């Protein structure tokens, strides 16, 4: 019995050190990780949605890009979900009940796509409901993660964020190849039906969340106090200047939708190959997380943003070789070129985005973690909405359609050059690293320095599954 107990304890410590990155493996942490895992695994329907909108509903690239912007709206109003969950408990719970609700809403939205959606308007409604579902669950687990992150030791800073983000990426990696392979075997509606089962996991894990039951009446005093604290927080330069930079950084137009049509309609990429690309980029995302944790946690934010922005803009121009078919003249197959380009840009994008999460977490004072973090991230989500809508406008102005890609090269050039626009404002960022506490905003309590949380992505990790 003694030997068994020692062996069990050793196994637990091994899992804590290797699998949970130093975090205590509790049932609540398991529930939190499952929510992020579901966000990643919902990517099973990512390609199905893209092909469904393109082929079944015959939407143009500009229309699809505009739809993506609309789907981002729930992530812009995430603070509202934070206020509601904090001030209006359901059946006595502020966290558990909303996780159950979000899971049921997510399942309903995917069932709508499987059985009911026949028009672009109906598709927009159903996908937006899915986005609302994941936004609600994300607000809840954000607050739980922020509370746990307060207890991180200096030597373990970033471990919780990496664990949560890695879990989401793992979910995406598991379904990455299947998202394309299954699309060549089943219809989009069948894949939507399979995907409908995943949000139920969120509902089922709600019972593992540690939470004391409260009264079922709305807590207006709590809400008023939060509004007062928010007003005090957002008027400080140490908060709104970095937030303004992140807004500019995210708001530049994107050509993603037009490029998806180009790779499928012009280059003839099939779902199975695109699934391979998604699998490779999911692995690349994990590599990016590992590289940040291992090598870039001690690099100042300004340097990471500066160099990654310039490098990404330059590497993004290599898309011109694919658009103009110049890669063929160099003897590089379209598929290999597209795969290599995606891998490099994914790794760099992941390294660049990790400081966003750390920086946003630094700005959250105790007591309003969920609401303020949701507010900060909703601003970057609003920027992403503008990114899609401006991309849709440029796609329309350059007459890029599902069959006409004559001006796609110009769209690629403009969207890549605009990514350099934030550089003149890079001094708005604090001159600190993810690990160091020096120079952190003075308003933060000592236990908040270096705090990390998990991200929003538009819409890669939001469960709507539509950015390829």
Order of alpha helices (4+ residues) and beta strands (2+ residues): alpha-alpha-alpha-alpha-alpha-alpha-alpha-alpha-alpha-alpha-alpha-alpha-alpha-alpha-alpha-alpha-alpha-alpha-alpha-alpha-alpha
